[in-house]
Structures are given as C-alpha cells and as structure tokens.
Amino acid sequence: MNTPLRTRVGALALVAAVSAATTAVVLPVATAQSQAPAPQMVVGLPDFTHLVEQVGPGVVNVEATMGGSRGRPQARGPDRLPDEDQMPEIFRRFFGPGMPFPGMPQDPRGAGPRGVSQGTGFIISGDGYVLTNHHVVDGADSVKVKLSDRREFTATVVGSDEQSDVALLKIDASGLPALRLGDSNQLKPGQWVVAIGSPFGLDHSVTAGIVSAVGRSNPYAGQQYVPFIQTDVAINRGNSGGPLLNTRGEVVGINSQIFSNSGGYMGVSFAIPIDLAMGAVKQLKATGKVQRGMIGVGLQAIDADTARGMGLPDTRGALIREVSAGSPGEKAGLQTGDVIRSADGRAVDQSSDLPPIIGAMAPGTSVRLGILRDGRLRDVDVVLAPLDEGLLAGNDGGGPDAAPASPARASSNPLGLVGEAIDADDRRQLGLQPGEGVGIARVEGLAARSAGVRAGDVVLKVGREAVGSPAALDRALRDAKPGQTIMLLISRKGSSQFVAVTPRADEAR
C-alpha cells in the first residue's frame, strides 16, 4: 500500500529535525566554558601544628632593660608609648601591668614602657647562642632570655649590628633546642611562611601568611644593605627578633619591621634574610662587630626619562652619580654616568640591588663590576675598602648651598636656566675643583622647574659634558629640542644627582 503523501512528508520532517538536533549537539562550540578546566594549583590548606610543636621550644622571649638616665628606648617611628596611668582600668586588668591596649600609639621596635624593651629571639646553637634584633637590645643595661620551659637567663650581648639589625646573645646553658637554618635565597613570592614570637608580650604566638616579595628595599628603614623579605604574616610589637620559618620548619628570616600608620599590623611586614644574618653572626662571634666592603660611589635609580636622556638601552642597573675622591671606585677608574649592570656575575637590575651585594663582602675583596659606558659594556675590577658611611659628602643633606650673587641676565638656552659663575671661595666651600660647575641663578623654564631644578643648584655636567661657566652651560644646551630629554648632573648641598629635563614645544617661560 502506498503511504499517503502527508504521512511521508511528516516523517521526513521528523528525521530532519532529529538530524538537526543531533548535529547541534555534536558540533563544538567555541566558548571558554567548553575548554578543559585548568589544573588545580593549590590543594587544601597547610596544618602548622607539627611544625610549631617541633620548633616552638627553640623560640625565646627577650627582655632588655634600660636603666639610669636612659629612660625609654627611642622609637623608630614618631609615636611613644603611653604611661600606664593613662590606661583605663579595664585594659590594665585584662592585659596586665606593662601592656598596651588597642588604639594607643605603639612603638614598632618592640619597646615597652618604663625602660623595658620586649622582643623575641631564637636559639641557633645548643651551647647558648641566641639571635635577635639589634633594636631590641640597643642601649640595654641588662638582657634577660626566657625559654619556653620558663627558665630565665641573664644574657651577654656578644655583638650587635645596626645596619643589618642583628644582635647575637649568649646564655650560660647547654643542650638547648636549636632551630634549623634554611636557605633564604630559595624563597619565592607566594610561599607559605610562619612566625613565632611574643607580640605584646604574649609568648609563643603563632601567625602565618605568604611571602609577598623578596629582595625588597626599605628606604624608610635606612638599611640599604638588607634585601628584606616582605610578607603578609601578622607581625606586631614584640615579634621583633623572632624567626620566620618555611613549611619545613627552617628559619629563613628574622622578623624585623612593619609598615604601619598605627604601630600595629597592617599587612606589610619585613624580615631579614637568614643568610645575611648568619654572615653578620660570623663576624660578631669573631670580632664583636660587622665590617662591610665599600666602592665609594653614590648611586641613583634609572627611570625611563633618565634612560632616554643618557642614551641607555633600558632602565636596568645602578647609575653612578658621584665618585668619592680617593675611593676604590676612583682608583679603579669608575666615572660619573657609568651604569653598573653586574657585580661578580650577579645581575644589578636596580640601584638598590648593589649595596647588599657589596656590603656582604669583606674589605680587601676584589669584585668585578660590569659597567655600561658610552653604549659599551666593560669589566672593571675594584678592591673594596672598609665602609665609611661619611665618605660621600652631602648624603645627610648637609653642606653649603651655592649662592650666586646677582641673577641679572635672561636665559640663553632652551631649558631656561640662568647660569652664574662660581668664585674660588664658593668652589672651595662646595668641594669643587677649579673650573668645575655652574651656579643656577634663576630657573625660567617650566620643564626644568617641574623636574626639580632650582636656584642655588650647581650644574656639573650636561650629559657627559662637564660645564664650568654660564657660557659653557649655554653651549651645551643650545641644541636641546622639544621632546628631547636632557640629563643634568646637579650638585645640591654637597650631594650630586642626575636630573632628567624634557622641554616641551609649548613651554612658557
């Protein structure tokens, strides 16, 4: 029997619909949701209980007492601790005598009231050597160390170093539980780390977090020789000197400082790498002090404007802005305007990288520096001298200003700088050689003013060209064009620095 046309058409339509549906299911769809899921990068959360049980006995409480007329130890920050009689009764009952309470100014160094500094330390050898921060015991008349088993010892300060903020103590004991030391050079951002200490006097408090950054320069600390480990581990007053541990229970750093507006934890903590600390310990054991090597140059960071003005290929390296007379750097032939790119094969990517490398070397050590000069790389060998922090004049902002007498004429150069000759007496006061430098009597150019050039400055060089008179300054600047970055080596209060100035076509003087 023939199938009716209507039935056959319906059947065909059904087959077509099914085919279309099937086709829609099997065809891949180009969307992110259809891609394979990313592999799991973090599985579970760590459990630190076993670590704390093993490491805890090696962490100690350190109490330094300042007597006589010393009073309280000085805070590194501007705030001082309140007297106990300013504390409400409810907080005195809760925290006990000598304890601060929330909302009051805190001393980030761990200084307690009435001449007592509370901090943390840890045992590094079974025969009684204890490591802590310099600022915990600085100026102390007596230091007590309390172990986890509640035994107390009077400690001897073997030696202390302010620049690295490391202090080595010795107590008369043996068979002590020393902590294992790790390799801080292996730390990477994102790794878990643990701190054990005595925040606010609360012994053996445990906090954990991750490494936020390594090799961090902390300009507010005044410790240019320490490449800090930055973490988000909660560190508070009294944690100073305690260990920073990796997940194997090895010490990788010494908790030292925090960034804080209130004196309490705000998520940015700094630790001294244990490798650097143990280098200091070796010298403290031997001589009671730490000696560092020195090149004798002033360094400056390189930004994009500086790189463009100096004709550098990139912003890597440490720009030499000053070479001290008689220094190892001068004897080796280093020049102002050189860029140090490496030291003994270690890369110097920014100016803050070099001081920790050189400072870790002993005086008398020969170091090979990779120098970029006039677009060419070259090696320079420098024999380090003992560090003399006062060698570079003007680093403390002291020294006389250049004071040109009569700024009368108008600017004759595209940067709008009005030069003034410096007489022999001013040159002697400024530490300049005969014929060196041009005083700035007035700054008419907007770009130069914006870059920070001001009256009273002394221009030593335009790029690498030395200038010694107003006419020489004008000649060196006459070809400056809008958009072209010009590098000026400026001396101010005895300290020199390169300044990048880029004049604009529409600049109004």
Secondary structure, DSSP 8 states (H G I E B T S, - for coil): ----HHHHHHHHHHHHHHHHHHHHHHS---SGGGS--------S----HHHHHHHGGGEEEEEEE--TT--S---SSS-----GGGS-HHHHHHH-TT---TTS---TT-B-STTEEEEEEEE-STTSEEEE-HHHHTT-SEEEEE-TTS-EEEEEEEEEETTTTEEEEE-S--S-----B--GGG--TT-EEEEEE-GGG-TTEEEEEEEEEEEE--TTTT-TT--EEEE-S---TT-TT-EEE-TTS-EEEEEEEE--SSSS--S-EEEEEHHHHHHHHHHHHHHSS---EE--EEEE---HHHHHHHT-SSS-SEEEEEE-TTSHHHHHT--TT-EEEEETTEE--SGGGHHHHHHTS-TT-EEEEEEEETTEEEEEEEE-EE--TTSSTTTTS-S-----S---S---STT-EEEE---HHHHHHHT--TT--EEEEEE--HHHHHHT--TT-EEEEETTEE--SHHHHHHHHTT--TT--EEEEEEETTEEEEEEE---TT---
